Amino acid sequence: SMLIISGVLDKSVKEKPKTEIQRDYMQMLLGFIVIVMIMIGYLRVLVFLAVLGIFLLSVIYRSDIGLSRFLRSLGRRKVMFDTGALYIAIGTILSIGFIKNIDFLFFTLFALFFSDSLATIVGLNRKKIGHKSLAGSAAFFVSLSLVGFYLIGDLGLIFAMILALIERFSPIDDNLTIPAGSIFLYYGAIILM
């Protein structure tokens, strides 16, 4: 459990750029699958698969079959592989459970799966201020603001900026804080509208 906690809090572990990029491409692919499943109406199946996926990843990761070596190659040093998958699954399940507007749900999932990955890919070899680069934060904001404006209008621009700041300055894993921030913004918008 300390290993999991250290994975949430320790952002100082340096990764090989190739490993980080491969992990982000896998995250984007998973996001595409999640969004397509929601679009074609398999929301309940998706939640079941997310829970099942957490369990299977945990079992496969700890086994000695060929797939486990691939999964371990995507993992961060000193952090269990399934913690990242666990945080994305938790963030996805929370988003699906709390956000009732489909456009806002797609906005949130885009932030979690695509903008966050794009921020890492763009900012990987750039100068860091703290643990993040300005280029990565800009990539997060620009990609999410385009999608946000299309899906939810002018508020999409404001919410994209807020989520970019959450992603940049989050003291814990942003796969948890991006969905939590988005859920907060969703209910805040409902209350204020």
Backbone as a chain_set.jsonl record, in Angstrom:
{"seq": "SMLIISGVLDKSVKEKPKTEIQRDYMQMLLGFIVIVMIMIGYLRVLVFLAVLGIFLLSVIYRSDIGLSRFLRSLGRRKVMFDTGALYIAIGTILSIGFIKNIDFLFFTLFALFFSDSLATIVGLNRKKIGHKSLAGSAAFFVSLSLVGFYLIGDLGLIFAMILALIERFSPIDDNLTIPAGSIFLYYGAIILM", "coords": {"N": [[0.83, -1.2, 0.0], [2.014, 1.221, 0.628], [3.574, 1.488, -1.613], [1.664, 2.044, -3.548], [0.665, 4.478, -2.558], [2.995, 6.018, -2.741], [3.18, 6.105, -5.475], [1.082, 7.774, -6.119], [1.84, 10.189, -4.991], [4.613, 10.675, -5.554], [6.216, 12.343, -7.952], [8.667, 12.563, -8.979], [10.127, 10.577, -10.163], [12.102, 9.725, -12.803], [11.385, 8.897, -16.134], [11.953, 6.785, -19.001], [11.795, 8.365, -22.117], [10.621, 6.961, -24.315], [9.159, 4.904, -23.069], [7.328, 6.402, -21.571], [5.906, 7.701, -23.624], [4.829, 5.478, -24.991], [3.117, 4.514, -23.0], [1.333, 6.654, -22.852], [0.205, 6.614, -25.418], [-1.142, 4.184, -25.239], [-2.983, 4.907, -23.269], [-4.468, 6.808, -24.687], [-5.579, 5.181, -26.679], [-7.159, 3.501, -25.099], [-8.913, 5.447, -24.112], [-10.23, 6.166, -26.496], [-11.594, 3.768, -27.021], [-13.273, 3.679, -24.757], [-14.882, 6.0, -25.134], [-16.122, 5.388, -27.601], [-17.56, 3.101, -26.822], [-19.387, 4.249, -25.037], [-20.743, 5.917, -26.796], [-22.056, 4.092, -28.445], [-23.788, 2.978, -26.708], [-23.075, 1.227, -24.605], [-22.759, 1.606, -21.8], [-23.138, 0.423, -19.195], [-21.847, -1.995, -19.606], [-19.303, -1.039, -20.01], [-18.577, -0.025, -17.446], [-18.565, -2.441, -16.017], [-16.499, -3.739, -17.438], [-14.371, -2.041, -16.803], [-14.025, -2.477, -14.042], [-13.532, -5.257, -14.096], [-11.264, -5.181, -15.71], [-9.375, -3.906, -14.05], [-8.981, -5.893, -12.12], [-8.053, -8.049, -13.782], [-5.73, -6.911, -14.929], [-4.2, -6.661, -12.662], [-3.838, -9.364, -11.926], [-2.602, -10.432, -14.273], [-0.331, -8.82, -14.41], [1.121, -9.679, -12.235], [1.749, -12.237, -12.927], [3.729, -14.587, -14.892], [3.515, -14.54, -17.645], [3.807, -13.764, -21.194], [2.443, -11.35, -21.767], [2.565, -10.028, -19.359], [5.189, -9.117, -19.156], [5.213, -7.144, -21.128], [3.332, -5.348, -20.038], [4.656, -4.655, -17.671], [6.792, -3.321, -18.814], [5.652, -0.936, -19.51], [5.207, 0.266, -17.137], [5.913, 2.519, -14.391], [9.041, 2.943, -12.759], [9.533, 1.813, -9.44], [6.856, 1.963, -8.857], [3.785, 0.289, -8.727], [2.433, -1.245, -11.647], [-0.346, -1.421, -11.986], [-1.393, 0.706, -10.566], [-1.591, 3.145, -12.006], [-3.417, 2.359, -14.003], [-5.505, 1.737, -12.316], [-6.153, 4.279, -11.206], [-7.001, 5.658, -13.499], [-9.193, 4.069, -14.185], [-10.797, 4.417, -11.886], [-11.239, 7.202, -12.046], [-12.635, 7.273, -14.472], [-14.924, 5.72, -13.893], [-16.042, 7.254, -11.789], [-16.59, 9.617, -13.212], [-18.465, 8.711, -15.114], [-20.447, 7.902, -13.361], [-21.225, 10.269, -11.998], [-21.521, 12.428, -13.803], [-24.07, 13.492, -15.725], [-24.733, 14.684, -18.13], [-24.188, 14.033, -21.45], [-22.476, 15.344, -23.28], [-20.811, 16.807, -21.574], [-19.701, 14.7, -20.204], [-18.204, 13.46, -22.267], [-16.403, 15.55, -22.7], [-15.017, 15.517, -20.239], [-13.903, 12.925, -20.288], [-12.301, 13.186, -22.539], [-10.453, 15.03, -21.576], [-9.234, 13.47, -19.576], [-8.223, 11.152, -20.931], [-7.058, 12.0, -23.403], [-6.144, 14.798, -23.549], [-4.519, 14.922, -21.26], [-2.625, 12.913, -21.848], [-1.55, 13.981, -24.196], [-0.397, 16.29, -23.158], [1.722, 15.186, -21.711], [3.212, 13.933, -23.772], [3.901, 16.121, -25.461], [5.225, 17.758, -23.619], [7.37, 16.259, -22.753], [10.187, 16.369, -23.421], [10.765, 18.967, -22.857], [11.646, 22.03, -21.131], [11.165, 21.899, -17.693], [9.042, 23.294, -15.24], [8.82, 22.988, -12.045], [7.244, 19.922, -11.897], [6.181, 19.758, -14.368], [5.926, 20.82, -17.819], [5.634, 24.01, -19.462], [4.911, 23.873, -22.127], [3.636, 21.39, -22.294], [1.439, 21.861, -20.618], [0.193, 23.861, -22.107], [-0.473, 22.382, -24.396], [-2.34, 20.623, -23.276], [-4.356, 22.482, -22.526], [-5.032, 23.737, -25.043], [-5.885, 21.56, -26.667], [-8.049, 20.572, -25.131], [-9.649, 22.848, -24.916], [-10.518, 23.271, -27.531], [-12.107, 20.985, -28.008], [-13.831, 21.29, -25.846], [-15.109, 23.764, -26.42], [-16.514, 23.039, -28.699], [-18.21, 21.015, -27.668], [-19.486, 22.047, -25.296], [-19.688, 24.769, -25.518], [-18.966, 28.243, -24.76], [-18.339, 27.963, -22.04], [-16.732, 25.741, -22.117], [-14.187, 26.667, -22.759], [-13.416, 28.084, -20.474], [-13.602, 26.054, -18.55], [-11.706, 24.307, -19.582], [-9.354, 25.739, -19.126], [-9.35, 25.792, -16.311], [-9.173, 23.021, -15.739], [-6.712, 22.512, -16.948], [-5.037, 23.912, -15.244], [-5.5, 22.462, -12.907], [-4.443, 19.971, -13.72], [-1.783, 20.709, -14.056], [-0.899, 21.652, -11.504], [-1.597, 19.776, -9.618], [-1.278, 18.088, -6.541], [-1.402, 15.396, -6.243], [-1.865, 12.328, -8.143], [-2.87, 13.145, -11.377], [-4.758, 11.712, -12.773], [-6.716, 11.214, -11.025], [-7.423, 13.753, -10.044], [-8.222, 15.278, -12.277], [-10.741, 14.115, -13.222], [-12.187, 14.506, -10.79], [-12.096, 17.304, -10.487], [-13.461, 18.013, -12.805], [-16.001, 16.93, -12.317], [-16.742, 18.511, -10.152], [-16.817, 21.024, -11.473], [-18.905, 20.501, -13.261], [-21.19, 20.149, -11.56], [-21.096, 22.625, -10.31], [-21.65, 24.294, -12.487], [-24.269, 23.496, -13.007], [-25.57, 24.356, -10.673], [-25.155, 27.119, -10.841], [-26.449, 27.801, -13.174]], "CA": [[0.0, 0.0, 0.0], [2.921, 2.372, 0.572], [3.992, 1.594, -2.993], [0.575, 2.723, -4.243], [0.651, 5.868, -2.092], [4.141, 6.71, -3.312], [2.864, 6.327, -6.881], [0.178, 8.917, -6.206], [2.485, 11.416, -4.544], [5.969, 10.894, -6.048], [6.271, 12.662, -9.375], [10.055, 12.867, -9.297], [10.754, 9.439, -10.819], [12.344, 9.996, -14.216], [11.04, 7.788, -17.004], [12.483, 6.817, -20.347], [10.796, 9.008, -22.98], [9.914, 5.974, -25.127], [8.196, 4.23, -22.191], [6.275, 7.371, -21.242], [5.102, 7.908, -24.826], [4.052, 4.248, -25.211], [2.056, 4.488, -21.989], [0.341, 7.659, -23.222], [-0.538, 6.114, -26.581], [-2.075, 3.166, -24.724], [-4.039, 5.638, -22.577], [-5.311, 7.398, -25.722], [-6.334, 4.084, -27.287], [-8.179, 3.131, -24.12], [-9.908, 6.521, -24.128], [-11.014, 6.028, -27.716], [-12.49, 2.63, -26.815], [-14.268, 4.087, -23.76], [-15.816, 6.942, -25.745], [-16.92, 4.66, -28.591], [-18.514, 2.241, -26.106], [-20.451, 5.11, -24.519], [-21.513, 6.402, -27.941], [-22.933, 3.049, -28.984], [-24.753, 2.595, -25.688], [-22.63, 0.141, -23.74], [-22.281, 2.235, -20.579], [-23.06, -0.557, -18.101], [-20.79, -2.949, -19.967], [-18.047, -0.331, -19.802], [-18.277, -0.014, -16.012], [-18.196, -3.821, -15.685], [-15.175, -4.01, -18.007], [-13.374, -1.279, -16.05], [-13.768, -3.207, -12.794], [-12.892, -6.516, -14.488], [-9.934, -4.843, -16.212], [-8.496, -3.667, -12.9], [-8.657, -7.199, -11.561], [-7.236, -8.819, -14.721], [-4.407, -6.302, -15.02], [-3.49, -7.003, -11.434], [-3.46, -10.784, -12.017], [-1.654, -10.605, -15.374], [0.912, -8.136, -14.069], [1.86, -10.462, -11.248], [2.073, -13.558, -13.469], [4.96, -14.619, -15.664], [3.228, -14.781, -19.056], [4.387, -12.761, -22.076], [1.758, -10.069, -21.643], [2.984, -9.348, -18.131], [6.444, -8.399, -19.44], [4.835, -5.93, -21.854], [2.691, -4.433, -19.09], [5.696, -4.132, -16.784], [7.623, -2.382, -19.573], [4.949, 0.347, -19.546], [5.063, 0.787, -15.778], [6.933, 3.397, -13.82], [9.892, 2.314, -11.763], [9.166, 2.021, -8.036], [5.408, 2.094, -8.726], [3.1, -0.854, -9.315], [1.802, -0.892, -12.918], [-1.795, -1.297, -11.939], [-1.867, 1.925, -9.903], [-2.023, 4.08, -13.047], [-4.658, 1.826, -14.572], [-6.517, 1.857, -11.269], [-6.574, 5.674, -11.104], [-7.782, 5.985, -14.696], [-10.472, 3.367, -14.06], [-11.583, 5.107, -10.85], [-11.656, 8.48, -12.62], [-13.651, 6.999, -15.495], [-16.148, 5.268, -13.223], [-16.607, 8.419, -11.097], [-17.132, 10.517, -14.229], [-19.687, 8.102, -15.65], [-21.453, 7.864, -12.304], [-21.675, 11.576, -11.519], [-21.82, 13.399, -14.867], [-25.252, 12.997, -16.436], [-24.805, 15.291, -19.451], [-23.287, 13.241, -22.293], [-21.427, 16.206, -23.842], [-19.854, 17.104, -20.506], [-18.986, 13.445, -19.946], [-17.183, 13.329, -23.315], [-15.41, 16.582, -22.393], [-14.219, 15.019, -19.113], [-13.119, 11.767, -20.733], [-11.267, 13.693, -23.439], [-9.411, 15.598, -20.714], [-8.546, 12.383, -18.868], [-7.512, 10.209, -21.79], [-6.337, 12.575, -24.532], [-5.402, 16.033, -23.233], [-3.473, 14.58, -20.29], [-1.577, 12.191, -22.579], [-0.916, 14.931, -25.104], [0.451, 17.156, -22.334], [2.954, 14.442, -21.414], [3.981, 13.725, -25.003], [4.448, 17.41, -25.902], [6.106, 18.329, -22.612], [8.353, 15.296, -22.286], [11.583, 16.813, -23.558], [10.795, 20.419, -22.693], [12.075, 22.519, -19.823], [10.141, 21.741, -16.672], [8.913, 24.21, -14.115], [8.234, 21.998, -11.136], [7.258, 18.605, -12.526], [5.478, 19.842, -15.654], [6.425, 21.854, -18.722], [4.62, 24.947, -19.959], [4.458, 23.373, -23.43], [2.664, 20.329, -22.028], [0.216, 22.49, -20.099], [-0.445, 24.542, -23.235], [-1.069, 21.336, -25.231], [-3.537, 20.187, -22.559], [-5.38, 23.524, -22.638], [-5.471, 23.952, -26.427], [-6.666, 20.401, -27.133], [-9.305, 20.484, -24.398], [-10.503, 24.0, -25.202], [-11.158, 23.037, -28.834], [-13.169, 20.0, -27.798], [-14.78, 21.885, -24.913], [-15.927, 24.766, -27.107], [-17.422, 22.301, -29.587], [-19.196, 20.227, -26.924], [-20.274, 22.751, -24.28], [-19.724, 26.199, -25.785], [-17.996, 29.15, -24.132], [-17.886, 27.397, -20.756], [-15.678, 24.782, -22.411], [-12.898, 27.366, -22.718], [-13.119, 28.372, -19.061], [-13.374, 24.777, -17.867], [-10.426, 23.775, -20.076], [-8.293, 26.451, -18.406], [-9.356, 25.321, -14.921], [-8.64, 21.648, -15.701], [-5.277, 22.592, -17.264], [-4.37, 24.321, -14.0], [-5.569, 21.296, -12.005], [-3.472, 18.989, -14.213], [-0.424, 21.228, -13.859], [-0.509, 21.888, -10.119], [-2.148, 18.753, -8.732], [-0.28, 17.478, -5.66], [-1.527, 13.936, -6.371], [-1.997, 11.852, -9.521], [-3.907, 13.896, -12.084], [-5.817, 10.816, -13.235], [-7.771, 11.333, -10.011], [-7.867, 15.134, -9.85], [-8.917, 15.781, -13.467], [-12.175, 13.782, -13.126], [-12.788, 15.142, -9.615], [-12.282, 18.712, -10.83], [-14.496, 18.111, -13.826], [-17.28, 16.675, -11.638], [-17.004, 19.736, -9.398], [-17.221, 22.05, -12.438], [-20.215, 20.115, -13.79], [-22.229, 20.488, -10.584], [-21.052, 24.071, -10.149], [-22.369, 24.884, -13.628], [-25.7, 23.216, -12.802], [-26.055, 25.224, -9.603], [-25.12, 28.524, -11.28], [-27.288, 28.027, -14.355]], "C": [[0.872, 1.26, 0.0], [3.411, 2.586, -0.85], [2.931, 2.333, -3.806], [0.56, 4.194, -3.85], [1.823, 6.628, -2.688], [3.923, 6.98, -4.795], [1.947, 7.511, -7.08], [0.936, 10.202, -5.946], [3.831, 11.701, -5.19], [5.96, 11.11, -7.552], [7.707, 12.891, -9.827], [10.764, 11.722, -10.018], [10.882, 9.736, -12.305], [12.071, 8.732, -15.025], [11.774, 7.914, -18.326], [11.415, 7.43, -21.239], [9.979, 8.001, -23.797], [8.839, 5.266, -24.299], [7.032, 5.15, -21.876], [5.345, 7.573, -22.438], [4.257, 6.666, -25.121], [2.881, 4.166, -24.242], [0.954, 5.476, -22.363], [-0.444, 7.255, -24.469], [-1.537, 5.034, -26.172], [-3.251, 3.84, -24.022], [-4.995, 6.26, -23.598], [-6.171, 6.333, -26.407], [-7.461, 3.635, -26.367], [-9.28, 4.185, -24.074], [-10.803, 6.455, -25.339], [-12.034, 4.899, -27.555], [-13.606, 2.997, -25.843], [-15.316, 4.99, -24.401], [-16.694, 6.252, -26.786], [-17.956, 3.773, -27.898], [-19.668, 3.064, -25.532], [-21.345, 5.571, -25.674], [-22.467, 5.344, -28.476], [-23.816, 2.422, -27.915], [-24.349, 1.483, -24.747], [-22.057, 0.67, -22.421], [-22.132, 1.24, -19.433], [-21.971, -1.591, -18.362], [-19.431, -2.32, -19.707], [-17.64, -0.321, -18.333], [-17.845, -1.412, -15.567], [-16.785, -4.132, -16.194], [-14.071, -3.249, -17.272], [-13.013, -1.999, -14.76], [-13.052, -4.526, -13.091], [-11.462, -6.264, -14.961], [-8.939, -4.587, -15.099], [-8.044, -4.994, -12.309], [-7.715, -7.977, -12.49], [-5.834, -8.237, -14.875], [-3.562, -6.662, -13.806], [-2.983, -8.445, -11.487], [-2.391, -10.988, -13.087], [-0.305, -10.0, -15.017], [1.768, -8.967, -13.126], [2.246, -11.861, -11.752], [3.364, -13.475, -14.278], [4.682, -14.953, -17.124], [3.757, -13.611, -19.88], [3.762, -11.39, -21.947], [2.216, -9.307, -20.409], [4.289, -8.583, -18.337], [6.152, -7.094, -20.175], [4.226, -4.905, -20.896], [3.722, -3.833, -18.132], [6.591, -3.132, -17.504], [6.977, -1.005, -19.666], [4.892, 1.012, -18.18], [6.189, 1.703, -15.372], [7.767, 2.6, -12.833], [9.396, 2.708, -10.382], [7.661, 2.181, -7.816], [4.775, 0.877, -9.386], [2.391, -0.406, -10.585], [0.321, -0.608, -12.746], [-2.277, -0.071, -11.184], [-2.337, 2.943, -10.934], [-3.323, 3.635, -13.682], [-5.801, 1.955, -13.569], [-7.042, 3.287, -11.183], [-7.394, 6.1, -12.318], [-9.151, 5.317, -14.621], [-11.367, 4.045, -13.024], [-12.099, 6.441, -11.388], [-12.748, 8.319, -13.658], [-14.972, 6.613, -14.855], [-16.819, 6.431, -12.482], [-17.257, 9.384, -12.095], [-18.447, 9.992, -14.784], [-20.803, 8.129, -14.609], [-22.032, 9.213, -11.94], [-22.088, 12.549, -12.618], [-22.921, 12.827, -15.745], [-25.402, 13.568, -17.841], [-23.758, 14.621, -20.344], [-22.168, 14.098, -22.895], [-20.374, 16.537, -22.795], [-19.06, 15.855, -20.134], [-17.892, 13.235, -20.988], [-16.056, 14.336, -23.105], [-14.457, 16.084, -21.301], [-13.328, 13.862, -19.542], [-12.025, 12.185, -21.711], [-10.11, 14.281, -22.625], [-8.563, 14.501, -20.087], [-7.68, 11.544, -19.793], [-6.638, 10.864, -22.854], [-5.52, 13.81, -24.155], [-4.263, 15.761, -22.255], [-2.31, 13.855, -20.973], [-0.817, 13.126, -23.513], [0.014, 15.877, -24.348], [1.783, 16.464, -22.024], [3.828, 14.299, -22.65], [4.644, 15.022, -25.449], [5.491, 17.926, -24.909], [7.266, 17.462, -22.185], [9.785, 15.804, -22.329], [11.721, 18.325, -23.481], [11.252, 20.772, -21.288], [10.902, 22.452, -18.848], [10.2, 22.89, -15.672], [8.139, 23.413, -13.08], [8.345, 20.639, -11.809], [6.631, 18.6, -13.913], [6.109, 20.939, -16.502], [5.286, 22.776, -19.123], [4.068, 24.479, -21.301], [3.411, 22.274, -23.248], [1.349, 20.886, -21.512], [-0.54, 23.206, -21.213], [-1.126, 23.525, -24.154], [-2.35, 20.808, -24.594], [-4.658, 21.197, -22.782], [-5.911, 23.656, -24.062], [-6.334, 22.786, -26.9], [-8.021, 20.338, -26.438], [-10.219, 21.672, -24.689], [-11.194, 23.851, -26.552], [-12.339, 22.08, -28.694], [-14.251, 20.588, -26.888], [-15.68, 22.908, -25.574], [-16.94, 24.08, -28.016], [-18.551, 21.621, -28.798], [-20.079, 21.056, -25.992], [-20.22, 24.271, -24.425], [-18.651, 26.981, -25.04], [-17.471, 28.627, -22.796], [-16.766, 26.386, -20.959], [-14.293, 25.401, -22.357], [-12.466, 27.63, -21.277], [-12.779, 27.077, -18.324], [-12.07, 24.133, -18.317], [-9.259, 24.436, -19.351], [-8.205, 25.954, -16.964], [-8.769, 23.913, -14.831], [-7.161, 21.615, -16.066], [-4.487, 22.998, -16.021], [-4.388, 23.185, -12.975], [-4.531, 20.26, -12.415], [-2.049, 19.437, -13.9], [0.004, 21.25, -12.399], [-1.018, 20.837, -9.137], [-1.06, 18.125, -7.864], [-0.346, 15.945, -5.68], [-1.739, 13.59, -7.841], [-3.162, 12.543, -10.224], [-4.983, 13.014, -12.706], [-6.959, 10.741, -12.224], [-8.308, 12.762, -9.952], [-8.566, 15.725, -11.076], [-10.4, 15.395, -13.43], [-12.863, 14.448, -11.936], [-13.051, 16.623, -9.887], [-13.392, 18.908, -11.835], [-15.89, 17.876, -13.234], [-17.69, 17.915, -10.836], [-17.483, 20.853, -10.331], [-18.613, 21.767, -12.994], [-21.32, 20.52, -12.823], [-22.232, 21.979, -10.274], [-21.817, 24.783, -11.26], [-23.871, 24.667, -13.49], [-26.285, 24.162, -11.766], [-26.148, 26.678, -10.081], [-26.032, 28.81, -12.463], [-28.712, 28.109, -13.966]], "O": [[0.481, 2.27, -0.585], [3.641, 3.722, -1.263], [3.264, 3.156, -4.658], [0.453, 5.064, -4.714], [1.662, 7.775, -3.103], [4.423, 7.973, -5.322], [2.025, 8.187, -8.105], [0.697, 11.207, -6.616], [4.176, 12.87, -5.367], [5.726, 10.181, -8.326], [7.939, 13.363, -10.941], [11.906, 11.89, -10.445], [9.883, 9.971, -12.985], [12.478, 7.635, -14.642], [12.169, 9.009, -18.727], [10.245, 7.062, -21.137], [8.77, 8.172, -23.953], [7.728, 5.054, -24.783], [5.876, 4.728, -21.91], [4.126, 7.611, -22.275], [3.083, 6.795, -25.468], [1.775, 3.788, -24.63], [-0.229, 5.171, -22.21], [-1.64, 7.532, -24.56], [-2.648, 4.978, -26.698], [-4.391, 3.397, -24.161], [-6.209, 6.24, -23.394], [-7.35, 6.56, -26.68], [-8.586, 3.417, -26.814], [-10.46, 3.841, -24.005], [-12.011, 6.664, -25.229], [-13.202, 5.058, -27.912], [-14.766, 2.659, -26.08], [-16.514, 4.767, -24.226], [-17.896, 6.511, -26.842], [-19.103, 3.701, -28.338], [-20.812, 2.609, -25.545], [-22.568, 5.61, -25.536], [-23.57, 5.669, -28.915], [-24.517, 1.446, -28.182], [-25.215, 0.85, -24.143], [-20.995, 0.23, -21.981], [-21.097, 1.22, -18.767], [-21.263, -2.007, -17.445], [-18.511, -2.991, -19.237], [-16.48, -0.58, -18.01], [-16.873, -1.555, -14.826], [-15.975, -4.716, -15.474], [-12.957, -3.755, -17.133], [-11.836, -2.12, -14.419], [-12.08, -4.873, -12.419], [-10.556, -7.037, -14.651], [-7.784, -5.003, -15.19], [-6.861, -5.189, -12.033], [-6.697, -8.504, -12.04], [-4.857, -8.982, -14.945], [-2.366, -6.93, -13.917], [-1.835, -8.716, -11.135], [-1.382, -11.647, -12.836], [0.74, -10.593, -15.287], [2.995, -8.955, -13.215], [2.983, -12.581, -11.08], [4.007, -12.427, -14.339], [5.512, -15.581, -17.781], [4.116, -12.575, -19.321], [4.459, -10.377, -22.008], [2.252, -8.076, -20.415], [4.477, -7.516, -17.754], [6.762, -6.064, -19.889], [4.573, -3.725, -20.945], [3.665, -2.644, -17.82], [7.097, -2.197, -16.884], [7.67, -0.011, -19.878], [4.565, 2.195, -18.078], [7.28, 1.667, -15.941], [7.267, 1.7, -12.159], [8.897, 3.816, -10.187], [7.232, 2.501, -6.707], [5.179, 0.477, -10.478], [1.809, 0.678, -10.619], [-0.2, 0.354, -13.312], [-3.481, 0.181, -11.16], [-3.391, 3.55, -10.749], [-4.231, 4.443, -13.88], [-6.935, 2.251, -13.946], [-8.253, 3.492, -11.096], [-8.378, 6.827, -12.177], [-10.16, 5.935, -14.959], [-12.562, 4.226, -13.259], [-13.271, 6.771, -11.205], [-13.677, 9.124, -13.723], [-16.023, 7.127, -15.237], [-18.04, 6.575, -12.544], [-18.345, 9.903, -11.845], [-19.422, 10.734, -14.908], [-21.967, 8.352, -14.944], [-23.212, 9.304, -11.604], [-22.93, 13.414, -12.38], [-22.735, 11.815, -16.421], [-26.122, 13.0, -18.663], [-22.569, 14.641, -20.025], [-21.033, 13.635, -23.01], [-19.179, 16.548, -23.093], [-17.882, 15.944, -19.789], [-16.769, 12.872, -20.637], [-14.886, 14.011, -23.308], [-13.239, 16.213, -21.426], [-12.144, 13.82, -19.205], [-10.94, 11.603, -21.712], [-8.94, 14.061, -22.941], [-7.335, 14.585, -20.065], [-6.527, 11.256, -19.473], [-5.576, 10.335, -23.18], [-4.318, 13.855, -24.421], [-3.169, 16.306, -22.403], [-1.146, 14.152, -20.703], [0.409, 13.065, -23.605], [1.087, 16.223, -24.841], [2.841, 17.092, -22.071], [5.039, 14.517, -22.591], [5.829, 15.023, -25.782], [6.521, 18.467, -25.312], [8.069, 17.871, -21.346], [10.515, 15.672, -21.347], [12.69, 18.892, -23.987], [11.249, 19.938, -20.383], [9.795, 22.895, -19.152], [11.272, 23.379, -15.316], [6.937, 23.192, -13.228], [9.429, 20.249, -12.244], [6.558, 17.556, -14.561], [6.74, 21.86, -15.984], [4.121, 22.379, -19.125], [2.884, 24.668, -21.583], [2.414, 22.237, -23.969], [0.274, 20.441, -21.915], [-1.77, 23.165, -21.26], [-2.23, 23.772, -24.64], [-3.338, 20.57, -25.289], [-5.766, 20.832, -23.175], [-7.125, 23.685, -24.263], [-7.402, 23.0, -27.472], [-9.036, 20.079, -27.085], [-11.44, 21.518, -24.707], [-12.344, 24.264, -26.702], [-13.429, 22.341, -29.203], [-15.443, 20.403, -27.133], [-16.885, 22.926, -25.323], [-18.096, 24.499, -28.09], [-19.709, 21.65, -29.216], [-21.281, 20.808, -25.897], [-20.667, 24.986, -23.528], [-17.579, 26.462, -24.731], [-16.303, 28.824, -22.461], [-15.937, 26.193, -20.069], [-13.331, 24.744, -21.958], [-11.308, 27.427, -20.912], [-11.804, 27.01, -17.576], [-11.396, 23.481, -17.519], [-8.285, 23.769, -19.002], [-7.11, 25.72, -16.452], [-7.957, 23.638, -13.948], [-6.423, 20.776, -15.55], [-3.395, 22.484, -15.778], [-3.408, 22.973, -12.26], [-3.817, 19.726, -11.566], [-1.208, 18.622, -13.519], [1.143, 20.906, -12.083], [-0.874, 21.013, -7.927], [-0.036, 17.678, -8.38], [0.563, 15.279, -5.185], [-1.785, 14.483, -8.688], [-4.292, 12.532, -9.736], [-6.023, 13.522, -13.127], [-8.044, 10.257, -12.544], [-9.515, 12.964, -9.823], [-9.424, 16.595, -10.925], [-11.251, 16.27, -13.592], [-13.999, 14.905, -12.057], [-14.119, 17.134, -9.55], [-14.174, 19.853, -11.734], [-16.847, 18.552, -13.611], [-18.855, 18.312, -10.85], [-18.446, 21.551, -10.015], [-19.409, 22.687, -13.177], [-22.286, 21.169, -13.226], [-23.293, 22.541, -9.998], [-22.539, 25.749, -11.012], [-24.659, 25.553, -13.819], [-27.371, 24.707, -11.96], [-27.107, 27.38, -9.762], [-26.354, 29.97, -12.72], [-29.576, 28.296, -14.822]]}, "num_chains": 1, "name": "protein.A"}
